[in-house]
Amino acid sequence: MLTKASTETKPLFLDNGTTEALKWFSLILMVADHVNKYLCNGTIPWIFQIARLSFPLFGFVLAYNLARENTLTKDAAKRIMQRLFAFSFFATIPHYLLDDRWLPVNILATLLASTATIYLYQQAGLKKWIGVCIFLASGFFVEGNWFAVAVVIMAYYYCKSPKILRLIWFIVSICVLGFLINLNQYGLAVVPIILIAPYVHIQLKRYKHVFYWFYPSHLVLILAIKEALSFNIL
């Protein structure tokens, strides 16, 4: 007779280097997408298509880190939220100047809303319902709306227990994001990547907090290049 412990699925495990490789791959896709959007006026369609993998990969890496043992029970999740809030704030001005609109807020705010929802929903009592409220409210303001936040949430539950049903829900969340926001389903290409990732062993050094600094910095650089081009400086 199987005991409850023997039937539980172990959390997903990836090599640290593999996790870093996924992060850098999604970072490269994001930069290519922004260069195409802001400097090339979206004239390179294949870049837009492959860049739809960027957010699901970022969301998956974040979800994987949140699903690590003791991340939510210690101060790690709080520190992640503090950094996401700070750098999302720093990115607000260049994001506005490039997009010419305040809303939706940049993607770091989407990751912040996802982290806050997951963190609070795992708590007991009132905090659980505050997490639900954050999910419902944040969808009006963040990039990708509720659908992007849902991708990260479904990735978190899959990383906690990589069962087939949870994988299906993760795939469904990507499909909904693709249908309602991206208007294509290229983001589904992330699925084979995350299925293969546990079997890939990459040695890659981790540069702590580089993504947080990189996000507002690359927007400022793109904005500077765009302005220079408009004045024929470059």
Disulfide bonds with the S-S distance in Angstrom:
none
